[in-house]
Amino acid sequence: MFPSRPSPSYVPPSRPPLPDPPTRHHLPAAPPRHALGLGIALLVPALLVGLLLRLDRRPFFQGLDDRWAAAVNDSAGAASPDGDGLGGFTTVLDRLGGPLGTVLPLLVIGCLCVYGRWRSGLFVLTVTVVANLVVLLPLKQLADRPRPPHPSVLVSDGSYPSGQVFGAVTLVVCVAVVVFPPRARRWWWAFGASYVLAMMVSRTWLHAQWLSDTVAGALVGVGTCLVLWRVFAPLLDTESERMASNSLWL
């Protein structure tokens, strides 16, 4: 006996159509590819340099730091926080990196929560405030690097890495991720890079930190942002989908 063939009129059952992928809003921005790996690749060298500074008070790059500090001294004469021109501008940046550097992220978080974007607010809080406590401060304590002699502004202990530069980087990245659409984001990146570079120069101009401290602050800031951006990606994707469907408050 041979198995009977199905009649020509037989139609196999069709599979149900796959659901359409959820529509995504352009905010918050999705993290770049390999964000986690790139972030770790920036954080690990900063940690190793912190260990080196703990063991050797005059590391191999101290000569470059000394030459940069001497060049700044030659250009500025004596950097005065009460002076006009560039001296006054660096003092403004010092204020932005100090108390205002804490207030500005809190204002961004408050505005996001008012519009129901608590997920973005949590991301900004983690990157700008929590990471400062659990990433930057322990690294400062690990390195325990002395400040340059005769700083022009009030400073605390621990020169490496620069907390002001770290704060500038994290604020710039967070605002780019949660506030600006793609077209405006390009202009914001240019402005943010200029702001971070100005903060780096101002810290050395005021003799508050070594050049390598500011570079490390930028690298730690970018690395921290990339890692946390990838960690928060599922939560930010959910917010983006809810924004696209006008259901943030649901």
N, C-alpha and C positions, 0 to 999 in steps of 0.2 A: 504494500500500500504506500502510495506517495502522498506527501502532505498536499492538501488542496491549496491552490493558489487563490489569493484574494480576488474577488470580483473586480472588474474594471471600475466599478462605481465606488470602490472603497477609497476613502480619503483618510489618511492617518491624522490623528489629532494634532493640532498645531500648538506650539509652545506659546505661553502667554508672552506678550511683548515686554522687553526689559524696560524698567522705569527710566525716564530721562534723568540724567544727572542734575542735581540741584543747581540752580542758577546762582552765580557768585557775584557779589558786588565788588567794585574795585577797591573798597576799603573794608577792613584793613588789608594791607598788602601781604601777599604770600611771600614766605622766605625764599631766598635764592637757593639754587641747587647746591648740595653739599655744604649747607650752612653750618651744620653741626661739626663736620670735620674741619672746616676752615676756622671756626671759632676755637676749637681745641688746639689747632696748630698755632694760633696766636697766643693763647693763654699759657701753653707749656713753656715756650722760651722765656716769657716774662717771669714765670715761677722759677726757672733755672737761674736766671740772672739774680733774682731775689736771694736764692740760696748762695750764689757766688758772693754777693755783697755782704751776706752774713759772715762768710768765712774770710773774706779779703776786703779790708777797708779801702784799698786802692786797686780796683780791678783794672783790667787791661784797657778799658775805654776811658779811664779817668783823665788821660792826657787830652783826649778830644774834648771832654767836658771843661777842662781847665783852659784850653785854647779858645773855646766858645765864650766862656765867662770873661776872659781877657778882652776878646773882641767886642763884647757888649760893653765892657767898662770903657774901652777906648771910644766907642761910638756915643755913649750916653754921658760920659764924664763921670758924674755921680748921679745915679738914678734917684730921683726924689719923688715920693708919692704925692707931694703937694705941688709939684711943678705943673707947668702948662704943657700943651702939645702932647707929645707921645707919652710923657710921664703921667699926665692926667688920664690919658686913654687907657694905659695899662692899669691904673688904679681902678677905673670903672670896670675893667674886665676882672680884676681881683674881687670886686664886690659881687659881680655876676657869678663868679665861681664860688663865692662864700655863701652868705645867707640867702641871697636871691636864687642861688643855684638849687636850693631846697624848696623855695616857694613856687618857682615856675612849674616844676613837675606836678606839684599838688594842685595848682590851678588847672593844668591840663586834665588831671584825673577828675577833678570836680566837674568840669565841663562835659567830659565824656559820660560820667554817671548821670548827669542831668538829662542827657538824651538817650538814656537806657543802654549805653555801650559800656557796661560794667566789665565785660571781658577785656576790652582794650584798656580800660582803667586799671585792671589788675595787672595786665602786662606792663604798663608804664610804671606802676608802683613797684613791681618786682625788679625791673631793670634799673630804675633810677634811685630807689631808696634801699630795697632789701639787698641788692647786689653790692651796694656801697658798704653795707655792714658785713656781709658774708664773703665777699671777694676782695674788695680793695683794702679794707682795714687790716684783715689778717696778713695780706701781702706786705703792707707797710710794716707791721710788727715783725714779720719774718726778716725783711731786709734790714730794718732799723738803721737806715742810712742817714748820716748827719746832713743838715742843710748847708748850702753855701755860706761862707762867712758874710756877715753884715747884711742880712736881708732888709729890704726897704719897707716891708709890710709885716704885720703880725703873723707869725706862722706857728704851727704846732710841731711836735716831734715827728720824724719819719718823712724823708724827702722822696723816697721811691715807693711806688710810682706816684705821679702827680694826680691828686684828687680832683683839682679843678679841671684838668684836661679830661679826666675820666668822666666827670659830670657833664662837660660840654658835649662829648661824644655821645653819651647815652641819651641826653636830651634831644640832640639832633636826629639820631636814628629813630627814637620813639615817635617823635613828631612826624617824621617822614612816613613811618609805617601806618599810623592811625589817623592822620589828619589830611594829608595832601593826596589828591588824585594823581595818576601817573604823569600827566603832562606837567602839572605844577611841581611834582616831586623832583623833576630834573633841575629846576631852578633852585629848589630848596637844598638839594645836595651840593650845588655850587656855593650857595650862601653858607651852608653848614660847614663845608670844608674850609672856607675862609675864616669862619668864626673859630674853629678849632685851631687852625694855624696861628691866628692872632693870639689865642689863649696860650699856646705853647711859647710863642715869642715873649709874651708879657711876663710869664713866670720866670724866665731867665733874665729878662730886662730888670725885674724887681729883685733879682738875686734870691728868689724864693726857692728855686729848684735848679738842679743841673739839667742840661740838655737831654741827657739820657733818661731822666725821670719823666720829662714831658713826652718823649717818644714812647716810653713804656706805658704811660697813662693812656695814650691814644690806642695802643695795641690792646691793652687789657679792656678798654672800653668797647672797641669793635668786637673783640673776641667774646666778651660777655653778652653783647647784644645779639650776635649771631647764634650763640648757643641757646639763649632764652627765646629768641624768635622762633627757632625750630621746636623747642619744647612747647611753646604756646600755640604752635600752628593749628592743632585740631580745635582749640577753643576759639581762635581767631577766625578759622574757617566757618565755624558755626555762626559766629556773629555776622560774617559776611553774607552767608545764606539768608539769615534773618533780615538783614538790611535789604537784600534784594526782594524779599517777599513782604516787606513792611510789617514784620512781626517781631520787632525787637522786644516788645514788652510782654510777649506771650511766653 
